[in-house]
Amino acid sequence: MAERIVVLMVIFGGMLLHYWFVFRNKIKKREKAVYFLLLLIGLYLGMDYALNKNWLDFNDMIKPVFGGVSKEIDDFLNVNK
């Protein structure tokens, strides 16, 4: 677990340093909001990975919406041998 946390700290630290030196004064308020929203989503998923928890992730949100349709497409394209 400690290795995963170190890797996440390096990755997110690099992202924040890049933001600090490149984007800090060059992007607008709305772009900053989107950047930090995506950063928060990444932090959430990173903590899910580092702590090895079974928290809600993208597959859990998409499966109820598109699960039936994807099953139908898979059954249609499946070739029985």
N, C-alpha and C positions, 0 to 999 in steps of 0.2 A: 504494500500500500504506500509506503514511503517513496518508493521509486516513481509511482504514478503521480504522487503529489509534486515531486520535484520536477517531473516532466511538464506537468500542467503549469507550474510556476514559471518555468523557463519559457514556455509557449506564450502564456498570457503576458508575462513581463516583456517579452519581445514585441508583442502586439502593442502594448501600451507605450513602450519606448518609440516605436515607429510612429504611432499616433502623435506623441509629444513632439517629435522632431519634424514630421512631415505635414500632418494635417491640422495641427492645433489652431492656426490662424487662417487657414486656407479654405476651410469648409464652413458651410452655413449652419444655422441652428438646427434645421430639420435634418440635415445630413448627419450632424452629431448625434441627434436623438436616435436615428436609425442605427448608426454605428454602435452606440452604447446598448441599444436594445438587443442587437445581434451578439454583442459581447456578453450580456447577461444570460442570453440563451446558451451561449457557449460555456459560460461558467457553470450553469445548472447541469448541462450534459457532462461537463468535465468532472464535477463533483459526483455525479451518478457513476461515472466510470471509476474514479479514484476510490470511492467508498464501496464499490461493488454492490450497490443497492439495486433493487428492481423498481426504480421510480418510473413515473410516466415518461415515455419518450415518443418520438415521431411515429414509430410503427403502431404503438398503442392508440394513437389518435387517428391514424389513417385507416387502419384495418376495419373499424366499424362502418366507415363511410364507403370505402371502395372494395371491401372484402368480397361481397357478393358478386359484384361486377367482374372483379379479377378472377374469381373462381369460374364464372361463366366463360370468360375468354380462354382460360386455361383448359377447360373441358372442351371447348370448341376446337382449339388448336391441338389437343392431345391426339396422337395417333396410336390406336390400340394395335398391338402386334400379336 
